[in-house]
């Protein structure tokens, strides 16, 4: 997780570029500022690794971030490429998942907003109006990723890899 030493004005300006943050009441926006920071990534730099402990939810501001999983016999496979305004690591604020199910790596120089997952979860629990907006947005992300996964599975079954040996 990045440290909280970022320039507050720069962080506020960055958060104001995120469309779904426009739905937030001013006190909710200010609450998210307190649990957020900015992080810059160089090309190839890992944001997190598969199996890491969940600690942050990320929103891509600039660049691209590859989401990759290890597949037996195939190594790392890219399952998704996050573009600006995409959310990465959304499972970090769900109560069940405790470790990363995939890794994330910058494929271009990138900038992300890092939201402390535990503090965000707690804020949503304490303020259900904030929780509604956050979890409604995350439900859309999950639905979109499930559709992407479904299409990938259909493609995989339609074009199976050649058998080895």
HELIX and SHEET records of a PDB file:
HELIX    1   1 UNK A    8  UNK A   15  1                                   8    
HELIX    2   2 UNK A   19  UNK A   23  5                                   5    
HELIX    3   3 UNK A   26  UNK A   34  1                                   9    
HELIX    4   4 UNK A   90  UNK A   93  5                                   4    
HELIX    5   5 UNK A  117  UNK A  126  1                                  10    
HELIX    6   6 UNK A  128  UNK A  158  1                                  31    
SHEET    1   A 4 UNK A  36  UNK A  41  0                                        
SHEET    2   A 4 UNK A 110  UNK A 116 -1                                        
SHEET    3   A 4 UNK A  56  UNK A  62 -1                                        
SHEET    4   A 4 UNK A  87  UNK A  88 -1                                        
SHEET    1   B 4 UNK A  46  UNK A  48  0                                        
SHEET    2   B 4 UNK A 103  UNK A 106 -1                                        
SHEET    3   B 4 UNK A  65  UNK A  71 -1                                        
SHEET    4   B 4 UNK A  75  UNK A  82 -1                                        
END                                                                             
